[in-house]
Amino acid sequence: MGLFGRKNDTTATTATTAPATAPVAIDPALAALSGDYTIDPTHSTIGFVARHAMVTNVKGSFRDVSGTLHLDGADPSRSTASIDVRMDSIDTGNADRDGHLKSADFFKAEEFPEMTFRTTKAEALGGDDYRVTGDLTILGTTKPLSIDLEFNGAATDPFGNERVGFEGKAEILRSEWGLTWNAALETGGVLVSDKIKLNFDISAIKAAA
């Protein structure tokens, strides 16, 4: 079931085709999902993958994620997301590496404690696939980012919470946000890739009416 429905078919009409000005019927199930949601940090993850030493991948995630969603089942362009990430919550499974990533070489976590994302556009791509575009801010630098999302569905959990779930992916060049630290390898290349893959697993709880 698509959260925002499908795009209208604008191909040639026939005598039985409804006029272009006819109102679009809204699926009651989709309309029921409209509302404000709070991201559940215990069931949400923002992860990343970086190439290390040109030969392997290092994976990590941020453990402290918060934010809100506004979903509009009738008009996807009015759906929004606001996400805040605490940079000192980074976790790659290695304390020394995490400390280096928090340092002035990378995230400068004391000076810039948060990474933020604020949507500026949302669109349906068909089926359960969507794309949101927004402003990603890291180290005080703000640049646009598009995230491809898949709507995983909606359910009421055992505690009576109405939940929706999304998973998504994107890629960035970290240098565009001022993350330029690196080290040359004797065999050629660099220690840390410029391209970073981002992964999103978001569970959000609907606010009480």
Phi, psi and chi 1 to 4 in degrees:
 res  aa     phi    psi   chi1   chi2   chi3   chi4
   1 MET       -  123.8  177.9 -177.9   69.0      -
   2 GLY   -79.6  138.6      -      -      -      -
   3 LEU   -68.2  -39.6  176.2   60.7      -      -
   4 PHE  -107.0    5.4  -58.1  119.8      -      -
   5 GLY    78.1 -178.6      -      -      -      -
   6 ARG   -99.4  160.0  -82.3   61.9  169.4  172.0
   7 LYS   -68.4  147.7  -65.8 -177.8  179.1  178.6
   8 ASN   -66.7  144.0  -66.7  -26.2      -      -
   9 ASP   -82.5  118.3 -173.3   -7.9      -      -
  10 THR  -106.4   22.4   56.8      -      -      -
  11 THR   -73.0  178.5   56.0      -      -      -
  12 ALA   -54.7  141.4      -      -      -      -
  13 THR   -94.5  163.7   60.6      -      -      -
  14 THR  -123.2 -178.6   66.6      -      -      -
  15 ALA   -64.6  -23.5      -      -      -      -
  16 THR   -95.4   -0.6   58.6      -      -      -
  17 THR   -75.4  137.7  -58.3      -      -      -
  18 ALA   -65.9  149.4      -      -      -      -
  19 PRO   -57.5  151.7  -20.9   31.0      -      -
  20 ALA   -61.9  -23.6      -      -      -      -
  21 THR   -89.0   -0.4   56.5      -      -      -
  22 ALA   -66.9  141.8      -      -      -      -
  23 PRO   -64.6  145.8   23.0  -33.8      -      -
  24 VAL   -85.1  128.4  177.7      -      -      -
  25 ALA   -71.6  137.1      -      -      -      -
  26 ILE  -102.6  126.7  -57.0  -58.4      -      -
  27 ASP   -63.4  120.8 -175.4  -24.2      -      -
  28 PRO   -56.1  -34.6  -24.3   34.1      -      -
  29 ALA   -65.2  -36.9      -      -      -      -
  30 LEU   -73.2  -42.5  -59.5  179.6      -      -
  31 ALA   -60.7  -32.6      -      -      -      -
  32 ALA   -66.8  -21.2      -      -      -      -
  33 LEU   -82.0  -13.4  -62.5  179.9      -      -
  34 SER   -61.4  139.8  -64.8      -      -      -
  35 GLY   150.1 -172.1      -      -      -      -
  36 ASP  -100.8  139.2  -63.6  -42.7      -      -
  37 TYR  -131.2  150.4  -67.3   75.7      -      -
  38 THR  -112.1  131.1  -60.7      -      -      -
  39 ILE   -65.9  132.6  -68.4  175.0      -      -
  40 ASP   -89.5  106.4  177.8    1.9      -      -
  41 PRO   -66.8  -24.8   23.9  -33.1      -      -
  42 THR   -78.6  -12.6   61.2      -      -      -
  43 HIS  -126.5   21.0  -64.5   95.4      -      -
  44 SER  -128.8  144.2  -60.0      -      -      -
  45 THR  -140.8  136.7  -57.6      -      -      -
  46 ILE  -114.5  114.1  -65.4  179.5      -      -
  47 GLY  -114.6  169.4      -      -      -      -
  48 PHE  -148.0  157.9   58.9   88.7      -      -
  49 VAL  -134.5  129.0 -178.9      -      -      -
  50 ALA  -127.1  143.1      -      -      -      -
  51 ARG   -78.3  132.4 -176.5   61.3   61.8   88.3
  52 HIS  -115.7  128.0 -179.9  -98.4      -      -
  53 ALA    57.0   24.6      -      -      -      -
  54 MET    71.4   -0.7  -50.7  -66.3  -69.5      -
  55 VAL  -126.5  -16.6  -62.8      -      -      -
  56 THR  -145.6  167.6 -169.5      -      -      -
  57 ASN  -107.3  139.3  -69.1  -35.4      -      -
  58 VAL  -110.2  127.8  169.7      -      -      -
  59 LYS  -109.1  148.0  -60.9  179.1 -179.6 -179.7
  60 GLY  -156.4  178.2      -      -      -      -
  61 SER  -154.9  168.7   63.8      -      -      -
  62 PHE  -108.5  126.8  -64.6   93.5      -      -
  63 ARG   -86.7  -16.1  -59.4  171.2   66.1   87.1
  64 ASP  -116.0   97.3 -170.1  -17.4      -      -
  65 VAL  -124.7  134.4  177.8      -      -      -
  66 SER  -142.0  165.5   60.7      -      -      -
  67 GLY   156.1 -176.2      -      -      -      -
  68 THR  -137.0  155.0   58.2      -      -      -
  69 LEU  -126.9  145.3  -50.0  176.5      -      -
  70 HIS  -121.2  116.9  174.4   74.8      -      -
  71 LEU  -105.9  132.7  -55.8 -176.9      -      -
  72 ASP  -123.0  104.1 -168.0  -40.3      -      -
  73 GLY   -71.2  -15.7      -      -      -      -
  74 ALA   -93.8  -29.3      -      -      -      -
  75 ASP  -142.3   95.8 -176.7   -3.8      -      -
  76 PRO   -60.1  -26.9   21.0  -32.9      -      -
  77 SER   -66.4  -14.8   67.0      -      -      -
  78 ARG   -97.0    1.6  -62.3  177.7   62.9 -176.6
  79 SER   -79.1  144.0  -64.5      -      -      -
  80 THR  -140.5  162.4   60.4      -      -      -
  81 ALA  -143.6  143.8      -      -      -      -
  82 SER  -135.2  118.1  175.5      -      -      -
  83 ILE  -127.3  134.1  -59.1  174.7      -      -
  84 ASP  -122.2  135.0  -59.8  -49.6      -      -
  85 VAL  -126.6  126.6  178.2      -      -      -
  86 ARG   -80.8  121.0  -66.8  -69.5  -58.7 -179.6
  87 MET   -69.9  -27.9  -57.5  -48.5  -69.6      -
  88 ASP   -77.7    3.0   61.9    3.5      -      -
  89 SER   -94.7    9.6   71.2      -      -      -
  90 ILE   -62.7  140.5 -165.7  166.8      -      -
  91 ASP  -144.0  112.3 -177.6    4.0      -      -
  92 THR  -112.8    6.7   65.0      -      -      -
  93 GLY    84.3    7.0      -      -      -      -
  94 ASN  -141.1  115.0 -178.7  -74.4      -      -
  95 ALA   -62.6  -39.7      -      -      -      -
  96 ASP   -65.1  -43.1  -70.4  -21.0      -      -
  97 ARG   -65.8  -40.9 -179.4  166.9   55.3 -143.4
  98 ASP   -60.2  -41.9  -65.9  -14.2      -      -
  99 GLY   -62.3  -40.0      -      -      -      -
 100 HIS   -65.0  -40.3 -170.4 -160.4      -      -
 101 LEU   -66.9  -29.7  -70.6  170.0      -      -
 102 LYS   -78.9  -15.9  -63.5  173.6 -169.1  179.2
 103 SER   -77.2 -178.9   75.5      -      -      -
 104 ALA   -65.2  -18.0      -      -      -      -
 105 ASP   -68.1  -28.4  -76.2  -17.4      -      -
 106 PHE  -125.1  -95.3  -74.7   94.9      -      -
 107 PHE   -85.8  -11.7  -71.2  121.3      -      -
 108 LYS    46.6   55.7  -56.8  179.3 -176.8  177.8
 109 ALA   -59.9  -30.3      -      -      -      -
 110 GLU   -71.2  -37.9  -69.7 -170.9    3.1      -
 111 GLU   -81.0  -36.8 -176.9  179.0   -2.3      -
 112 PHE  -125.5   80.5  -60.0   98.0      -      -
 113 PRO   -70.5  -16.5   24.7  -33.9      -      -
 114 GLU  -129.9  148.5  -73.7 -169.4  -26.8      -
 115 MET  -109.1  136.2  169.9  173.6   64.2      -
 116 THR  -129.4  153.1   64.2      -      -      -
 117 PHE  -136.4  128.9  179.4   74.3      -      -
 118 ARG  -129.7  120.6  -56.6  -71.8 -174.9  -93.4
 119 THR   -69.9  148.5   54.6      -      -      -
 120 THR  -121.8  -12.4   56.3      -      -      -
 121 LYS  -158.6  143.5 -178.3 -179.3 -180.0 -178.3
 122 ALA  -136.7  140.8      -      -      -      -
 123 GLU  -148.6  148.8   54.8 -172.8  -39.7      -
 124 ALA   -90.0  135.4      -      -      -      -
 125 LEU  -103.8   -8.2  -57.3  179.9      -      -
 126 GLY   116.8  143.5      -      -      -      -
 127 GLY    62.6 -132.8      -      -      -      -
 128 ASP  -100.1   17.3  -70.2  -33.1      -      -
 129 ASP  -102.6  136.9  -64.1  -33.8      -      -
 130 TYR  -140.0  167.2  -56.0   89.6      -      -
 131 ARG  -138.1  131.0  178.9  173.6  -66.2  135.4
 132 VAL  -116.2  139.6  -66.6      -      -      -
 133 THR  -119.4  140.7  -60.3      -      -      -
 134 GLY  -162.9 -171.2      -      -      -      -
 135 ASP  -101.1  118.2  -66.1  -33.9      -      -
 136 LEU  -101.1  125.1  175.9   65.2      -      -
 137 THR  -115.0  121.7  -59.5      -      -      -
 138 ILE  -135.5  135.5  -52.8  173.5      -      -
 139 LEU    54.3   32.0  -64.7  177.5      -      -
 140 GLY    78.6    0.2      -      -      -      -
 141 THR  -101.4  130.7  -63.2      -      -      -
 142 THR  -115.1  126.3  -59.1      -      -      -
 143 LYS  -141.0  156.0  -70.6 -174.8  173.4  -66.5
 144 PRO   -71.6  147.4   25.5  -34.1      -      -
 145 LEU  -143.0  134.9  173.8   69.2      -      -
 146 SER  -107.6  135.2  -68.5      -      -      -
 147 ILE  -121.2  123.9  -56.2  171.2      -      -
 148 ASP   -85.1  127.0  -71.3  -26.9      -      -
 149 LEU  -121.0  149.7  -66.4  170.2      -      -
 150 GLU  -119.3  129.0 -179.8  179.4   -3.0      -
 151 PHE   -80.5  118.2  174.5   54.6      -      -
 152 ASN   -87.1  -11.4  -73.6  -20.7      -      -
 153 GLY   123.6 -178.7      -      -      -      -
 154 ALA  -132.8  148.5      -      -      -      -
 155 ALA  -159.9  159.0      -      -      -      -
 156 THR  -100.7  122.4  -59.4      -      -      -
 157 ASP   -80.3  173.6   67.4   22.9      -      -
 158 PRO   -61.8  -14.3  -26.0   36.5      -      -
 159 PHE   -98.8    7.7  -55.1   99.3      -      -
 160 GLY    86.7    6.6      -      -      -      -
 161 ASN   -81.3  133.5  -61.4  -50.1      -      -
 162 GLU   -85.5  119.7  -64.1 -178.5   56.3      -
 163 ARG  -117.9  150.7  -69.9 -179.8  178.5  -91.7
 164 VAL  -127.0  154.4  -67.6      -      -      -
 165 GLY  -134.1  141.8      -      -      -      -
 166 PHE  -135.3  149.8  -64.2   88.6      -      -
 167 GLU  -130.6  145.9   58.7 -178.6  -56.7      -
 168 GLY  -150.8  173.7      -      -      -      -
 169 LYS  -151.4  154.8   58.5 -175.5  178.3  179.7
 170 ALA  -160.8  167.7      -      -      -      -
 171 GLU  -132.8  143.4  -68.5 -175.8   -6.0      -
 172 ILE  -133.5  160.6   65.4  170.7      -      -
 173 LEU  -101.4  112.3  -63.3  177.8      -      -
 174 ARG   -61.2  -28.3   61.9 -174.0  178.3   91.3
 175 SER   -61.7  -26.3   58.9      -      -      -
 176 GLU   -68.5  -18.3  -65.5 -175.7   -9.1      -
 177 TRP  -106.3   16.6  -81.0  -93.2      -      -
 178 GLY    83.7    9.3      -      -      -      -
 179 LEU   -90.9   83.7  -66.1  162.5      -      -
 180 THR  -110.3   -3.7   56.9      -      -      -
 181 TRP   -59.9  140.4 -176.7   93.4      -      -
 182 ASN  -162.1  174.5 -132.8  -40.0      -      -
 183 ALA  -142.6  134.9      -      -      -      -
 184 ALA   -76.7  146.2      -      -      -      -
 185 LEU   -98.2  144.8  -58.4  174.8      -      -
 186 GLU   -61.0  -30.3  -68.8 -176.3    2.0      -
 187 THR   -87.8    4.9   54.0      -      -      -
 188 GLY    99.9  155.1      -      -      -      -
 189 GLY    86.0 -169.5      -      -      -      -
 190 VAL  -131.0  165.2  -68.5      -      -      -
 191 LEU   -71.4  -40.2 -174.8   64.3      -      -
 192 VAL  -125.1  130.0 -175.9      -      -      -
 193 SER   -66.2  150.4   62.6      -      -      -
 194 ASP   -75.4  -38.1 -170.8   22.3      -      -
 195 LYS   -77.0  129.6 -177.2  171.7   72.8  174.1
 196 ILE  -122.6  131.0  -54.3  -63.7      -      -
 197 LYS   -93.5  133.0  -62.9  178.6 -178.8  179.4
 198 LEU  -111.0  140.1  -58.1  175.7      -      -
 199 ASN  -128.3  137.9  -59.2  -60.4      -      -
 200 PHE  -126.0  128.7  -56.6   83.4      -      -
 201 ASP  -127.3  109.2  -76.3  -68.5      -      -
 202 ILE  -120.0  126.3  -57.8  -63.7      -      -
 203 SER  -116.9  129.8  177.5      -      -      -
 204 ALA  -132.3  146.4      -      -      -      -
 205 ILE  -108.5  132.4  -62.1  172.6      -      -
 206 LYS   -74.2  136.8 -168.7  173.4 -174.1  179.5
 207 ALA   -69.9  146.5      -      -      -      -
 208 ALA   -61.2  141.8      -      -      -      -
 209 ALA   -67.4      -      -      -      -      -
